Amino acid sequence: MKPAYQSGLDKLARRQRAWYRLRLGRLLLEAELERLNHILPNLFGYHLLQVGRIADADLLTASRIAHRVVLDADPEMPTSVPPALYARPDALPIAADSIDVLILPHTLEFEPDPHQVLREAERVLIAEGSLVILGFNPWSLWGLWRLVLMRRNHPPWRARFLSLSRTRDWLALLGFDEVETHPYFFRPPVHHEATMKKLHFMEVLGGRCWPQMSGAYVLVAKKRVSTLTPIKPSWRQPRQLIGARWAEPSS
């Protein structure tokens, strides 16, 4: 039997996938696929892990890595992209130092302990492994919408938006180096199709004029290699076994 908090997270994840089928969700998904299609071809390795499934669409099509695994915490949710693993994001059943690329698509916002999720990501990634995070920006029009609609208990407004600065601080503490960051979706989160078309100019100006006001962002980081501090050899003369005050024996 699932604990109460787990059942609540599963219901929230199902609502999130349903939201991605709406007009606004489809527009956001298109923007996210565009960013991932630009980033993933440049990340190499043998094993790719996606932790969390926000939509039925395949987010990993642009990757050159052959072995891909999608982790989902809810095995009861049907999807056209079958995951190969069911587990919690904060307790991955994967060996340490075994994953080359790990993707968190809005996973941190819906977890009660996002820092533990990042710790698990750091544990399973190999040295110089890549971490890709998709997140919502609280300091944006999307963040304002969340303040108004969060009480309705509907995603994505029910999620806990994490700022880019906080995510960077957590990654730095865990030994990650930031590689690149891309803001996206500068239009307000409205469902009216005609309005969204008229506001398309904001996507062009946003990246140039107010990148910090994007509705979402993608951050790519690399697990830092821990180096050992070499110990310098001691070149001092060895201590004499016979004290200076004693005369050495003659032949």
N, C-alpha and C positions, 0 to 999 in steps of 0.2 A: 504494500500500500504506500502511495506517495505521501510525503509530508505536505502540510497545508501550503507552505511557502512554495514548494515545487509545483503543485497544481496551479497556484496563482501565476507563476512564471510561465508555465506552459500555455495557459489561457492568454496571457499577454503576448506571447510569441505568435500564437495563432491569429490574434487580432492585428498584429503587426504585418503578417503576411497578407491578410485580407486588405489592409490599408494600401499595400503596394499594388493592389489590383485596381485601385481607384485612379482617377485622372492625375491627381497630384503625386501619388505614389509612383505612377508609371513615369512621369517626368523626372522625378528624383532618381529613379532606377536607371533611366537613360543617361543621366549625367554621371552617375557612379560607374556605370559600365564603360563610359567614355574615358574616365580617369584610369580605371583598372586596365583597360586595353592599351593605355599608354605606358603604364608602370610595369605590369607583369612580364612582358616580353624581355625586360632587362634584368629579371631576377632568375638566377639559375640554381640548379641543384638536382637532387634525386627525389625528394619527398616534399610535397606541398600539403599543408593542412589548413582548412577553413574552419574556424571555431564559431559556430552559430550560423543559422540560416534565416535570413531576413525575408526572402522571397523565393518563389518557385524557379526563378531564372537562374541559369548557370553563370556565376560570376567569374569562373576560372577559364573561360574559353580561350583567352589570349595568352595563357601561360604556356611555355615550352616544356614545362616539367611534366613527364608522363604519368608519374604516380601521384594522384590527387585524392585526398580524403576530405569529406565534408562531415563535420561533427554536428550532431543535433541532439538536444536534450529531450525532445519529444518524439518518441517512436510512433505515436498514434496519428501524427499529422501526415496525410498523403501528400506527395509531391512528385513532380516530373523529374526531379534531380535526386535520385535516391542516395542518401548518405551511406557511408560504409561503417559508421561508428556512432553509437549513441552513448553519451556521457555528459557529465557536467563540465562546463568551461573552467570551473575553479578546481577541478580534480581530474586532470587528463590521464587516462590509462595508457600513457605513452612513455617509452624509455627516455631518459635524459639525454640531451645532446644527440638527437636523432632526426630533427626536422630542419630542412633548409629554408623554407619560406612558410610563414604563418600569417593568416589573414583574420582580422577581427572586424567583421562588418556590422557596426553598431552594436557589438556584443557588450561592451563595457557599460553602456547606458542602461541596459536592462538587467544587470546583475547586481545583487545586494552587496557584493564585495569586489568591485572592479580591480582593486589593487592585487587581490589574490589571483585574479585571472591573468594579470600581467606577470605575476611571479611564476605562474605555471607556464606561460609563454616563454619566459626567459629560461626556465628549466629545460624545456624540451628542444629549444633551438640550439643548433650547433654554433660553435664560435664563428663569427662573421655571418651568422644567419640573419635573414631579413624579416622584419615585422611590419605589416601593413595594417593601419587602423583607419576605419571610417567612423567619423563622429559628427554629431550635431553641435553647432556653435551656439552657446547660450547668449552671446553678445551680438544678436542679430534680430531681424524681423521674425525669424523662426523662434527665437528665444522669447520674444514678446508674446507671440501666439501661445507659447507653452504656458506662460504665466496666467493667461486667461482661460485656457482650456484644460489644464492639467487635472482639475477636479472631476472632469468627466470620465476619467479612467480609460481613455482611449489613446492608443499609440498613434504617432510617436510622442504625443504630448505628455503621456504618462511617464516617459523615460526621464532619466536623470542626465541632462545635458552636461557634458564635461568640456570645459574650456581647453583650448589648445595649450595654454600656458601650464595648466595643471597636468595635462597629459605629458607634456615635455618634462616636468619636474619628476613625475613618477618614473618615467623612462630613464632619466639621468640617474636616479637613485638605484635603479636595477642594473645599471651598467650598459645602457644603450646610447648610441650616437645617432643623432638625427641626420638623415640623408637628404630628404626633400619633403616639402609640404605644399599641397595644392588646395586652395579654397575653391568652392564651386557652389552654384545655385544662389544667386543674389536676389532673385525675385521673391516677393512675399508668398507665403504658402496658401494660396487661394485655389479653389477647384474650378473656377470659371475659365473655360478654355479660351474664349475671346480675349479676356483680360490678360491671361498669361502670354498670349501672342503679342499683344500690344506692349507688354513690359519686357519683351525679349532683349531690348537694348540694354537693360540692366546687367545682363550677363556679360556683355562686351565691356561696359564701363566699370563694372564691379571689380574685375581683376586688376584694373589699372588705377582706379581712384580710391576704392575702399575695400581692399582684400580682407581686412580684419572683420568685415561685416557680412561675410558669406554665411549662408544658412548651414553649410556643412563643410567638412574638410577631410582630406586624406593625408595621413602622415606615414612616411616610410622611415624606419629606423633600423640600425644594424647592431647586433649584439657584439659588444666590445670584447676583444680578446684580452684575457688577464695574463699579464706578463710577470714572470718571476724576477725578483731583484737579485742580480748576481752578487755573490759575496767575494770581495777582493781578497786575494791571497796575502798572507802576512809575510813580508820579506825581512822581518827582524831576525837578528842572529839568535840561534837557539841558546837557551839558558845552559850555563856550564854546570856539569854535575859535581865538579869539585870547586869549592869556594876559593876565592882569590887569596885568602889568608893562609891557606894550606900550601905547603911546597909540593910541587908535583914530583913524583919519583923519577930518579935518573936511571939511565940504563946501567 
